């Protein structure tokens, strides 16, 4: 599954905000420097989805707030239950 994500780095806590059109908004505690926010985003999503970090790949947006992620090992139904419905 491929999803669009918009992250807000330097937040107080890691949290899923929800969807805005077709983009999932997520707040991340880590700063947007030297890939720290990307690493924390992958760790946060892997923990929420109960999958390995290696199952999540950033396809585009390595240095942008807007990213396209490829997530393996999870169905759309499980993704919705674990992420969207919190």
N, C-alpha and C positions, 0 to 999 in steps of 0.2 A: 504494500500500500504506500502511496506517495501523498504527503500532505504539505500544505503551506503553513508556515509558522511565523508569527511576528513576536520577537522577544523584546522585553524591556529589561536591560541589565541594571545593576546597582539597586535592586529593589530590596525591601525589608525581608521578604521571604520568597521562596520558590512556590509559585502557585499558578494553576491554570485559571485564566480569566473567563475563557469561553470563546465561541466562534463569533467572528465579525465577517459576514458574508461567507467566503470560502476559506478564511484564514483563521487558524487557531492562535489566540493570544495567550502568551505565557510570560510571567514575571520571573526573573532569575536574580539571585543574590549576587552572583559573581560580576566583576567589572568586565567591560568589553575590551580587554587588552590581552594580547598574546594567547588568544584562544581559550581563555578561562571561562567565558560565558558559554562557548560552544561545548566545552567538556562538561560543565555543570548542567547544561540543557540535556545532553545525552544521558548523563547519570540520573537526573530527575525523571525523565521520561521512562527510562529502563526500569527504575524502581516502581513508578506508578503502574506500568504495564506488566510488571513481573516478568521481564525478559532480559536477556543478556545485553550489555551495552554494545556488543559487536553486531547486534541485530538492527541498530540504528545508524544510518549513514546520512551525512549532510551532503546533498547533491549540489545545491547552489546556495550562495549567500554566506560563504565562510567569513566574510568581513562586513556583513550587512545585518540589519535587524530582521529583514525579510529573508526567510530561508525555505528551502524545499527539502524535506526529509523523506528518506526511504525507510520504512519500518517493516521488518520481516518478523515472522513468527507470531503474528497477532491478526485476528480477523477484524473486520470492520465492526461487527457486533461487540466483540470484547473491547475494542478500542473505545467505542461509544460508552459502554458501561463503566470502564475504568477511568477514562479521561473526562468525558463530557458530563456524565451524570455524577461524577465525583463520588 
